[in-house]
């Protein structure tokens, strides 16, 4: 299952990338990170560098528990992470932010989520794609609002 959403932001690609590379900033724009203000959060490693791990644990069944690890960074261009979900269901996925100059002072940000789908969950893929796509788009809208202030 692959979900992609993108947005143009009126900021330099350097500014956008430097904001996105810090996983903790997702607390400010990601729908999931903002869903439960009482969730427990832990971090290990250096944020903004490969190997950094962000863990969460929420009693909210829509947030659950899991961790996100930065697996690769191409400076100024791309941040890749692996996501492991422990609760409410176990799964793994990969997420990426791709940042590109779009001209006229705009930067294009693409947020990609990839996750394997096994039977019988593959039957629900269209529903998950719609829900997760909406959440990615909302997160990008939030990101735009923050960076364009």
C-alpha positions in Angstrom: 0.0 0.0 0.0 1.5 3.3 -1.1 0.1 6.7 -0.2 1.5 10.0 -1.5 0.5 13.6 -0.9 2.3 16.8 -1.8 2.1 20.5 -1.2 3.9 23.7 -2.3 5.2 25.9 0.5 6.4 29.5 0.1 9.8 28.9 1.8 13.2 28.0 0.5 13.9 24.3 0.2 16.7 24.7 2.8 14.3 26.1 5.4 11.7 23.4 4.7 14.2 20.6 4.8 15.9 21.8 8.0 12.5 21.8 9.7 11.4 18.4 8.4 14.7 16.6 9.3 13.9 16.9 13.0 11.4 14.2 13.8 10.2 16.1 16.9 8.7 18.8 14.7 6.1 16.3 13.6 4.5 17.0 17.0 3.6 20.4 15.5 2.0 19.2 12.2 1.3 15.5 12.0 -2.3 14.6 12.7 -1.2 11.5 14.5 1.3 13.1 16.8 -1.2 15.8 17.7 -4.1 13.4 18.3 -3.3 12.6 22.0 -1.6 15.4 24.0 -1.2 12.9 26.9 0.7 10.2 24.9 4.1 9.2 26.3 7.0 10.1 24.0 10.6 8.9 24.2 13.6 9.6 22.0 17.0 8.1 21.5 19.9 9.2 19.5 20.3 12.6 17.9 17.2 14.1 16.2 17.8 15.0 12.6 20.4 12.2 12.2 20.3 8.7 10.9 19.5 6.3 13.7 17.3 8.7 15.7 14.3 6.9 17.2 11.0 8.5 18.3 8.7 6.2 20.3 5.1 6.9 21.3 2.6 5.1 23.5 -1.0 6.3 23.7 -4.1 4.9 25.4 -6.1 6.3 22.4 -6.8 3.4 20.1 -6.4 5.6 17.0 -2.8 6.4 18.0 -1.6 3.3 19.7 2.1 2.6 20.3 5.1 2.4 18.0 8.3 3.9 16.9 9.8 5.7 14.0 13.5 5.5 13.1 15.4 7.7 10.7 17.0 5.3 8.2 18.5 7.7 5.6 19.0 11.4 4.9 20.0 13.0 1.6 20.9 16.5 2.8 18.5 19.1 1.4 16.5 16.5 -0.5 15.1 13.5 1.4 14.4 12.0 4.8 13.5 8.3 5.1 12.2 6.5 8.2 11.0 3.1 9.2 7.8 3.0 11.3 6.9 0.1 13.5 3.4 -0.1 14.9 3.0 -2.2 18.0 -0.6 -1.4 18.9 -3.5 -1.5 18.1 -2.2 -3.8 15.4 1.4 -4.8 14.5 2.7 -3.6 11.2 5.7 -1.9 9.7 6.0 0.8 7.1 8.3 3.3 5.5 7.8 7.0 5.3 9.6 9.6 3.3 9.7 13.4 3.0 11.0 14.5 -0.4 11.9 18.2 -0.8 12.4 20.0 -4.1 12.7 23.6 -5.3 9.6 24.4 -7.3 10.6 27.9 -8.6 9.2 31.3 -7.7 10.2 30.9 -4.1 8.2 27.7 -3.7 9.3 24.3 -2.3 7.4 21.2 -3.1 7.1 18.7 -0.2 6.0 15.1 -0.9 5.1 12.9 2.0 5.0 9.2 1.1 3.9 6.2 3.2 4.5 2.6 2.2 3.3 -0.4 4.1 2.9 -4.1 3.2 -0.7 -5.3 3.2 -1.4 -9.0 3.9 -4.6 -10.8 3.5 -7.2 -10.1 4.9 -6.1 -6.5 5.5 -5.4 -6.0 1.8 -9.2 -6.1 1.4 -9.4 -2.9 3.4 -6.6 -1.1 1.5 -8.9 1.3 -0.3 -10.4 2.5 3.0 -7.0 2.8 4.7 -5.6 4.7 1.6 -8.4 7.2 1.8 -8.1 7.7 5.6 -4.3 7.9 5.6 -4.2 10.1 2.5 -6.5 12.5 4.2 -4.3 12.5 7.3 -1.2 13.1 5.3 -2.8 16.0 3.4 -4.0 17.6 6.7 -0.5 17.2 8.1 1.0 18.9 5.0 -1.5 21.7 5.3 -0.5 22.1 9.0 3.2 22.2 7.9 2.5 24.9 5.3 0.7 27.0 7.9 3.7 26.7 10.3 6.4 27.4 7.8 4.6 30.3 5.9 3.9 32.3 9.1 
